[in-house]
Amino acid sequence: MFKNKESKNFIPFNKPYFSGDEIKYIKDGISIGNISGNGKYTKLCQTFIENKYSFKKCLLTNSCTDALEMAAILLDIKPGDEVIMPSYTFVSTANPFILRGAIIVFCDSKKDHPSIDEDLIEGLITNNTKAIVSVHYAGFSCDMDKIMSISLKYDLYVVEDAAQAIDNYYVDSHNVLKPVGGIGHLSAFSFHESKNIIGGEGGMLVVNDERFIKRAEIIWEKGTDRAAFWRGEVDKYLWRDLGSSFLPSELVAAFLYSQLQNLDLIQNKRKIIWNNYYESLKVIGDKVKLPNVPTYSLNNAHMFFLICKDSDQCFKLNKFLKNKNIYSAFHYHSLHTSPYYLEKHDGRILINCDKYANSLIRLPIYYELNQNDQQKIIDSVICFFNENH
Ligand SMILES: *Cc1c(COP(=O)(O)O)cnc(C)c1O
């Protein structure tokens, strides 16, 4: 894939953003003399995000996968419990629940959007259903009013996989903006290098339902009440519950803090790039589908994708761009047909999910993508479709 990496005009699919202040904060972290977890920078990051989005409780983790594992433990997922989630998602949406013995009930995507089709969820609920995971694909919010009302009706938990959705907002039925990740009982974000705001690896659990806050902190700290101990609330810390080592080093937190300081800068730039793709590619809107921004979601410009007519066209476009030193990327394989889950899946065919698995392609979007390079990508894509591939 990276054969032409060294050439001068190579346009990668992604390039991590560096603020330039990472080293300054990491140095400061080192000078404090304590670089394990839950120190100055972990607290600064958590407080920054809690204040910006009015989240009740944030806990930094090593990954979004970690945060979802914490969610599965917090919800007491047991063998035989069923968890409903889209099939068009990353393995980390499913694995944490499978680790606790759950059965995954995969739901199809919407006809006009890769996220879960909320209207199909109710038909998948049984007496064993415990939770619904809403994955905000490409950062666009799911229809959270619909999902929360189903959860209320059937007494189910909602976990938001907000890995891609930092700094985005859901528009509720009264036109009130709610930060994505602040609606379900629990939410998980990612700060992986491929996301908008990064720590290299990194993630965050957001606890919106206050009942989970105390236990979340214990699970986070290997099952002990060490966090309470550091606050002076207990004399010594003890093994209280299940847990693991979910908290990141202060070095990661310091790096992440420098990114958070530049959040608006990063987001504004990504939005300019996203909007430029959208406006410029409208001319081929009759030949290829552009992203459909749901009416109930704002856009955090995490991803720009196109939906081709079929997999053949998708491969051809990928190759056509590669010949011009532009690296595009396909996305998820349907989880319900993956080698690990195929035998476990209940056999339902998920047409829309398979369609996105075959025909969705992503274009480069990153802070450093300059106007010339973006124009080259746009011209190449238009050229491809006008040549009638
Ligand atoms: C990136 C991503 C994850 C995993 O994030 P990590 O931080 O790498 O664990 C999970 N779910 C979705 C939808 C993602 O895009």
The ligand as an SDF file (V2000), in Angstrom:
LIG
                    3D

 15 15  0  0  0  0  0  0  0  0999 V2000
  -11.2590    3.6140   16.2500 C   0  0  0  0  0  0  0  0  0  0  0  0
  -12.4870    2.9330   16.6800 C   0  0  0  0  0  0  0  0  0  0  0  0
  -12.5210    2.0840   17.7940 C   0  0  0  0  0  0  0  0  0  0  0  0
  -11.2880    1.6760   18.5340 C   0  0  0  0  0  0  0  0  0  0  0  0
  -10.5770    2.7140   19.0750 O   0  0  0  0  0  0  0  0  0  0  0  0
   -9.1850    2.4020   19.8260 P   0  0  0  0  0  0  0  0  0  0  0  0
   -8.9140    3.6540   20.5610 O   0  0  0  0  0  0  0  0  0  0  0  0
   -8.1920    2.1030   18.7480 O   0  0  0  0  0  0  0  0  0  0  0  0
   -9.4010    1.2300   20.7180 O   0  0  0  0  0  0  0  0  0  0  0  0
  -13.7300    1.5530   18.2010 C   0  0  0  0  0  0  0  0  0  0  0  0
  -14.8710    1.8290   17.5310 N   0  0  0  0  0  0  0  0  0  0  0  0
  -14.8800    2.6080   16.4440 C   0  0  0  0  0  0  0  0  0  0  0  0
  -16.1800    2.8930   15.7610 C   0  0  0  0  0  0  0  0  0  0  0  0
  -13.6910    3.1800   15.9700 C   0  0  0  0  0  0  0  0  0  0  0  0
  -13.7070    3.9570   14.8780 O   0  0  0  0  0  0  0  0  0  0  0  0
  1  2  1  0
  2  3  1  0
  2 14  2  0
  3  4  1  0
  3 10  2  0
  4  5  1  0
  5  6  1  0
  6  7  2  0
  6  8  1  0
  6  9  1  0
 10 11  1  0
 11 12  2  0
 12 13  1  0
 12 14  1  0
 14 15  1  0
M  END
$$$$
